Amino acid sequence: MSFLHRAFLYVTRKRTKSFLLFCILLGIATLVLSAAAIQSAAGTAALNVRQALGGIFTLQQNTSDPDKWISTQVGSFGTRSYYGGEPLTDALARRIMDGVAGIRGYNATYTGYTVPVDANGNILELLESEDSDGGLASLLAGLGDFGSTVATVAATNTAFDSYFTGGYLNLTEGRHFTAADENPAIISAELAAQNGLQVGDRITLRMSEHSASIRGMDAGTTTTEVTIVGLFRATAKSTTLFSNWSMDNTIFTTLEVLKAARPDMGDESFEQIQFYVDDPGELDRIVRDVNALPDLDPTDFTVSVDSSDVDAVTRPLANIDRLLSIFIALTLGVGAAVLCLVLSLRMKERVRESGIQLALGISKKAIVAQYLAEVLLIAVLAFSLAVVTSGFVADTIGGRLLENAVSDTAQTAASDPFGTSLDGEFFADTSDFAPAFAGSNPLTKIEVEVAPRMAAGMFGAGFLMICAAVLLAAAPVLRMKPKEILSQMS
């Protein structure tokens, strides 16, 4: 009779002991696989954030010189100010990208406000925000069609817009556009459905009659037709000062279109340019190379790298990764110790059996091989079931653990003071009215699953652990001579 046959007979005959060993192995495998799955999910989430947000630097105008601020009179309503230094242009962005290695793309942006009109001349029906405007809605009601204005984002390449790269917006239909496109527009799928629009349809953007009247202009002369080339959907809820300026009502287009619809912009250009690098690890070197470019005067421009968003998301994930590594090591260590103890007790109970086998001419190696085969037969069943149980545990407990870890990284309104003040004069910035997304970063959405490589690793580690435990438990039997074992039988 082979040792495998003897092992099978023992496992099926000693059902209680076999079931106890099965539960121990199942518990160890479930804990280790669950922790490994959660750890992998945390690593994937952190990698997504680093790749999308960790390789970005921003070029902005150096607005510290008060002499370069330009103020224009707006009827009897006061003045409108903007920075009149060296402008941020698409040509400047291209020169930087061509002159510095490692940059994979960029997007320059400026946000204005226009009134969208359909092909029949009707103002688009805008989406209402779930958040109340409070008294602001009644204020807008007295400003004519100003309450129908929407945030209009001028961009050079929407594929690299921070809302899209950050995961807050997804392009669901159509395509992105670049500065080379003629009069393109991307709007939300909800706004399109509200007004019966689709990709390929045309709408018109113009200045609001209220804004035109206070500037002594005719809004009818500012109309600019655009073609819808794409539709987007928001992946998280956002809030803004006015519901008509919400993200769901926002329109992306080019600077040329925005300037045609808002001729009062004058010589204004982009507010910032965001550059995306191939390797986040090369970011510091690339920023140094950009600052060293001969045509980039530090008195005109500033280059900044803000890693606070990345750090806020990845720090708790890194902490979880370290804790799970310790947990896996402890689980394997404690599990191996418990398994060794249980097997040692079983070996002591089977000294008589071992003596009989020796008396029958069965070698010590064959006896140990039988013990090992018994545990491995049970382990195959336990580890196979652990793949199922660990998937359930990791998905329920692990998903909540990771979501709680990143729940404090909600992207809310900026904590900086509203606007800019220079020499006692106040200047507002369009970023002060930008939508603020609530909730954890969509890039950290956790998908916990037990991958085949994890199961294979568990089988491999479990096999090694079982071999070590069986050898340690059988060591007393291996050290004893057959005569000593037989004498203990009497």
C-alpha positions in Angstrom: 0.0 0.0 0.0 1.5 3.4 -1.0 1.9 6.3 1.4 -0.6 8.3 -0.6 -3.2 5.5 -0.1 -2.5 5.4 3.6 -2.7 9.2 3.8 -6.1 9.2 2.1 -7.5 6.5 4.4 -6.3 8.3 7.5 -7.9 11.6 6.4 -11.2 10.0 5.7 -11.2 7.9 8.8 -10.2 10.7 11.3 -12.9 13.1 10.2 -12.9 15.3 13.3 -9.2 15.8 13.3 -9.1 16.4 9.6 -11.9 19.0 9.9 -10.0 20.8 12.6 -6.9 21.0 10.5 -9.1 22.0 7.5 -10.5 25.0 9.5 -7.0 26.1 10.6 -5.6 26.0 7.1 -8.8 27.7 5.7 -8.5 30.5 8.3 -4.8 31.1 7.6 -5.3 31.1 3.8 -8.4 33.4 3.9 -6.6 36.0 6.1 -3.5 36.0 4.0 -5.3 36.1 0.6 -7.7 38.8 1.8 -4.9 41.0 3.1 -2.9 40.4 -0.2 -6.0 41.4 -2.2 -6.6 44.6 -0.2 -2.9 45.5 -0.4 -2.9 45.0 -4.2 -6.0 47.2 -4.5 -4.4 49.9 -2.4 -1.3 49.8 -4.5 -3.3 50.1 -7.7 -5.3 53.1 -6.4 -2.0 54.8 -5.3 -0.5 54.1 -8.7 -3.5 55.5 -10.5 -3.3 58.7 -8.5 0.5 59.1 -9.0 0.3 58.5 -12.7 -2.6 61.0 -13.2 -1.7 63.7 -10.7 1.9 63.1 -9.7 3.5 64.1 -13.0 2.1 67.6 -13.4 3.7 71.0 -13.2 1.9 74.3 -13.8 3.1 77.4 -15.6 1.4 80.7 -14.5 2.0 84.4 -14.9 4.0 86.0 -12.2 1.4 88.4 -10.9 3.4 89.9 -8.1 4.2 93.1 -10.0 1.3 95.5 -9.3 2.4 97.8 -12.2 1.5 95.1 -14.7 -2.2 94.9 -13.7 -4.6 96.5 -16.1 -7.9 97.9 -15.0 -10.7 98.8 -17.5 -13.8 100.7 -16.7 -17.1 98.7 -16.9 -19.7 101.4 -17.4 -20.9 102.7 -14.1 -20.4 99.4 -12.4 -16.7 99.9 -11.5 -13.6 98.4 -13.0 -12.5 95.0 -14.3 -8.8 94.0 -13.8 -6.5 91.5 -15.3 -2.8 90.9 -15.4 -1.2 92.4 -18.4 2.3 90.9 -18.3 3.8 88.5 -20.8 0.9 86.3 -21.9 0.6 82.5 -21.6 0.1 81.2 -25.2 -0.2 77.9 -27.0 3.0 78.8 -28.8 4.9 79.3 -25.5 3.6 75.9 -24.4 4.8 74.2 -27.6 8.3 75.8 -27.2 8.6 74.4 -23.7 7.4 71.0 -24.8 9.8 70.9 -27.7 12.7 72.3 -25.6 12.5 69.9 -22.6 12.5 66.1 -22.9 10.1 64.0 -20.9 6.9 66.1 -21.4 4.0 64.1 -22.9 1.4 66.8 -23.2 -0.1 70.0 -21.9 -3.3 72.0 -21.6 -3.7 75.7 -21.3 -7.0 77.0 -19.8 -9.0 80.1 -19.3 -12.5 80.3 -17.9 -15.1 82.8 -19.1 -18.9 82.9 -19.0 -21.2 82.9 -22.0 -24.9 82.3 -22.9 -25.5 79.1 -24.9 -28.2 79.3 -27.6 -29.6 76.5 -29.7 -30.1 76.5 -33.5 -33.6 78.0 -33.1 -32.3 81.0 -31.1 -33.5 79.7 -27.7 -31.3 79.9 -24.7 -30.4 76.3 -23.6 -32.4 75.0 -20.6 -29.8 74.6 -17.9 -29.5 72.0 -15.2 -30.4 72.9 -11.7 -28.0 72.1 -8.9 -29.2 70.0 -6.0 -27.6 72.6 -3.7 -29.6 75.8 -3.2 -28.2 79.1 -4.2 -29.9 80.7 -1.3 -30.5 84.4 -2.0 -28.1 84.4 -5.0 -30.8 83.0 -7.3 -33.0 86.0 -6.7 -30.0 88.3 -7.3 -29.4 86.7 -10.7 -33.1 87.0 -11.6 -32.6 90.8 -11.6 -29.7 90.6 -14.1 -31.6 89.5 -17.2 -30.0 86.6 -19.0 -26.9 86.7 -16.8 -28.6 83.8 -14.9 -28.4 81.8 -18.1 -24.6 82.1 -18.5 -22.5 79.0 -18.1 -18.8 78.5 -17.3 -17.0 78.3 -20.6 -13.5 76.7 -20.4 -11.1 77.6 -23.1 -8.6 74.7 -23.6 -5.9 73.7 -26.0 -6.2 69.9 -25.4 -9.1 68.6 -23.4 -7.5 65.2 -23.2 -5.1 66.8 -20.7 -7.6 68.9 -18.9 -7.2 68.4 -15.1 -10.9 67.5 -14.7 -10.6 64.6 -17.2 -7.1 63.4 -16.2 -8.1 63.6 -12.5 -11.0 61.3 -13.2 -13.8 63.8 -12.3 -15.1 63.8 -15.8 -15.3 61.0 -18.3 -15.8 61.5 -22.1 -18.7 59.2 -22.8 -19.3 60.0 -26.5 -17.4 61.7 -29.3 -13.8 62.9 -29.0 -11.5 65.4 -27.3 -10.4 68.5 -29.2 -7.1 70.5 -29.5 -6.3 74.0 -30.4 -6.2 73.0 -34.1 -9.9 72.2 -34.2 -12.2 74.9 -35.6 -14.9 76.0 -33.2 -15.3 72.7 -31.2 -17.3 72.2 -28.0 -17.7 69.5 -25.4 -20.8 69.6 -23.2 -22.2 67.3 -20.5 -24.4 64.4 -21.6 -27.1 65.6 -19.2 -27.2 69.1 -20.7 -27.4 67.6 -24.2 -30.2 65.3 -23.2 -32.1 68.2 -21.5 -32.0 70.2 -24.8 -32.2 67.3 -27.3 -28.7 67.8 -28.5 -26.1 65.2 -29.7 -22.6 65.0 -31.1 -22.5 66.9 -34.4 -25.2 69.4 -33.5 -24.3 73.1 -33.4 -25.0 75.7 -30.8 -24.1 79.4 -30.4 -22.2 81.1 -27.6 -22.6 84.8 -27.0 -22.1 87.4 -24.3 -25.0 88.0 -21.9 -27.1 91.0 -22.7 -26.6 92.3 -19.2 -22.8 92.1 -19.5 -23.0 93.7 -23.0 -25.2 96.5 -21.9 -23.0 97.7 -19.1 -20.1 97.7 -21.5 -22.0 99.6 -24.2 -21.9 96.6 -26.5 -24.5 94.7 -28.6 -24.7 91.0 -27.5 -26.1 90.1 -30.9 -22.7 90.9 -32.5 -20.8 88.5 -30.2 -22.5 85.2 -31.4 -20.1 82.4 -32.3 -21.3 79.0 -33.6 -19.6 75.9 -32.3 -20.0 72.2 -33.1 -20.5 69.6 -30.4 -17.7 67.1 -30.8 -18.0 65.3 -27.4 -20.1 64.6 -24.4 -18.9 64.1 -20.8 -20.3 62.9 -17.5 -19.2 63.8 -14.0 -18.1 60.9 -11.8 -18.6 62.8 -8.6 -20.9 65.5 -7.2 -19.7 69.1 -7.4 -20.8 72.4 -5.9 -20.3 75.9 -7.1 -21.4 79.5 -6.3 -24.2 79.6 -8.9 -26.1 76.5 -10.1 -25.9 77.8 -13.7 -22.1 77.7 -13.4 -22.1 74.1 -12.3 -20.0 71.4 -14.0 -23.0 69.8 -15.6 -23.7 73.1 -17.4 -20.0 73.8 -18.3 -18.9 74.0 -21.9 -15.3 73.3 -23.1 -14.2 75.2 -26.3 -11.1 77.1 -27.6 -9.8 80.5 -26.6 -10.6 81.8 -30.1 -14.2 80.9 -29.6 -14.4 82.4 -26.1 -12.7 85.7 -27.3 -15.2 86.0 -30.2 -18.1 85.5 -27.8 -16.5 87.7 -25.2 -14.7 90.5 -27.1 -14.4 92.4 -23.8 -11.5 90.0 -22.9 -9.2 92.2 -25.0 -5.6 91.0 -24.8 -6.2 88.5 -22.1 -4.7 85.0 -22.7 -4.6 81.7 -20.8 -4.6 81.8 -17.0 -2.4 78.7 -16.6 -0.7 75.8 -18.5 -0.5 72.4 -17.0 2.2 70.1 -18.3 2.1 66.3 -17.9 5.4 64.3 -17.8 6.1 60.8 -18.9 7.7 59.7 -15.7 6.7 61.4 -12.4 10.2 60.4 -11.0 11.7 62.8 -13.6 9.5 65.8 -12.5 12.1 67.7 -10.5 14.6 67.4 -13.4 12.1 68.6 -15.9 11.1 71.6 -13.8 14.7 72.6 -13.5 15.2 72.3 -17.3 12.0 74.4 -17.8 13.3 77.1 -15.5 16.6 77.1 -17.3 15.0 77.9 -20.7 16.4 81.1 -22.1 13.1 82.6 -23.2 11.3 81.9 -19.8 11.8 85.0 -17.7 11.1 84.2 -14.0 9.8 87.8 -13.6 7.1 86.9 -16.1 6.3 83.3 -15.3 6.3 80.9 -12.3 6.6 77.1 -12.5 5.0 75.3 -9.6 4.6 71.7 -8.5 1.9 70.9 -6.0 2.0 67.4 -4.7 -0.5 68.0 -1.8 -3.4 66.2 -3.6 -1.2 63.2 -4.4 0.2 63.0 -0.9 -3.2 63.4 0.8 -4.5 60.4 -1.2 -1.4 58.1 -1.2 -0.3 58.6 2.4 -3.1 56.7 4.0 -2.9 54.0 1.3 0.9 53.7 2.0 0.1 53.3 5.7 -2.4 50.5 4.9 0.2 48.8 2.7 2.7 48.7 5.5 0.2 47.5 8.0 -1.0 44.7 5.7 2.6 43.6 5.0 3.1 43.2 8.8 -0.3 41.5 9.1 0.5 38.9 6.4 3.9 38.2 8.0 2.3 37.8 11.4 -0.5 35.6 10.1 1.9 33.3 8.3 4.2 33.2 11.4 1.4 32.5 13.9 -0.3 30.2 11.5 2.8 28.1 11.0 3.3 28.0 14.8 -0.3 26.8 15.5 0.0 24.3 12.6 3.3 23.0 14.0 1.8 22.7 17.5 -1.3 20.8 16.2 0.8 18.5 14.1 3.2 17.8 17.0 0.3 16.7 19.2 -0.9 14.5 16.4 2.5 13.0 16.0 2.7 12.1 19.7 -0.6 10.4 19.5 0.6 8.3 16.5 3.9 7.0 18.0 2.3 3.5 18.2 1.2 3.7 14.6 4.7 4.8 13.5 6.2 1.9 15.5 4.0 -0.6 13.7 4.9 0.9 10.4 8.6 0.6 11.2 8.1 -3.0 12.3 6.5 -3.7 8.9 9.6 -2.4 7.2 8.3 1.0 6.2 11.1 3.6 6.2 11.0 6.8 8.2 11.0 8.8 5.0 7.8 7.0 3.8 6.2 7.7 7.2 7.0 11.4 7.0 5.8 11.5 3.4 2.5 10.0 4.5 2.1 12.7 7.2 2.9 15.4 4.6 0.5 13.9 2.1 -2.3 13.9 4.7 -1.9 17.6 5.4 -1.5 18.5 1.7 -4.7 16.7 0.8 -6.6 18.8 3.4 -4.7 21.9 2.3 -5.7 21.6 -1.3 -9.4 21.7 -0.3 -8.9 24.5 2.3 -6.8 26.7 0.0 -9.3 26.2 -2.9 -12.2 27.3 -0.7 -10.1 30.2 0.7 -10.1 31.7 -2.8 -13.8 32.1 -2.6 -14.0 33.1 1.1 -11.2 35.6 0.8 -12.8 37.3 -2.1 -15.9 37.9 -0.1 -13.9 39.1 3.0 -11.7 41.4 0.9 -14.5 42.9 -1.0 -16.7 43.7 2.0 -14.2 44.5 4.8 -11.3 45.6 2.6 -13.4 47.9 0.4 -14.8 49.7 3.4 -11.3 50.0 5.0 -9.8 51.6 2.0 -12.7 53.9 1.3 -12.5 55.1 4.9 -8.8 55.6 4.6 -9.2 58.0 1.6 -12.5 59.6 2.7 -10.7 62.5 4.3 -9.1 63.5 0.9 -12.3 65.0 -0.4 -11.6 67.8 -2.9 -13.5 70.7 -1.6 -13.4 74.4 -2.2 -10.0 76.0 -1.8 -9.0 77.2 1.6 -7.1 80.1 0.3 -8.5 83.6 0.6 -11.0 84.5 -2.1 -9.3 86.4 -4.9 -6.0 88.3 -4.8 -5.1 91.5 -3.1 -2.2 93.8 -4.3 -1.4 97.1 -2.7 -4.9 97.2 -1.1 -6.7 96.5 -4.4 -8.8 93.4 -4.8 -8.8 91.1 -7.8 -11.0 88.1 -8.3 -9.9 85.0 -10.2 -12.1 82.6 -12.2 -10.8 79.7 -10.1 -12.7 81.2 -7.2 -15.9 80.2 -9.0 -14.8 76.8 -10.3 -16.8 73.7 -9.2 -15.5 71.9 -6.2 -15.9 68.1 -6.2 -16.9 66.4 -3.0 -16.0 62.9 -2.0 -12.9 60.9 -2.4 -10.9 61.2 -5.6 -12.5 59.0 -8.3 -9.1 57.6 -9.1 -9.1 55.9 -5.7 -12.3 53.9 -6.3 -11.4 50.6 -4.8 -11.9 47.3 -6.7 -10.7 44.5 -4.5 -10.3 41.1 -6.1 -8.3 38.0 -5.5 -6.1 37.6 -8.6 -4.9 34.2 -9.9 -1.3 35.1 -9.1 -2.3 35.7 -5.4 -3.9 32.3 -5.3 -0.9 30.7 -6.8 1.3 32.5 -4.3 -0.8 31.3 -1.5 -0.6 27.7 -2.7 3.2 28.1 -2.9 3.7 29.8 0.5 1.2 27.3 2.1 3.1 24.4 0.6 6.4 25.6 2.1 4.7 26.4 5.4 3.2 22.9 5.6 6.5 21.2 4.7 8.3 23.1 7.4 5.6 22.4 10.0 5.4 18.7 9.2 9.2 18.3 9.3 9.4 20.2 12.7 6.5 18.1 14.1 8.0 14.9 12.9 11.6 15.7 14.0 11.2 13.7 17.3 10.1 10.7 15.4 13.0 11.1 12.9 15.6 11.4 15.6 14.4 8.3 17.5 15.7 4.9 16.5 13.2 2.2 15.6 14.0 0.3 18.8 13.2 3.5 20.9 9.9 3.9 19.1 8.9 0.3 19.6 9.9 0.5 23.3 7.4 3.4 23.8 4.7 1.1 22.5 4.9 -1.2 25.4 
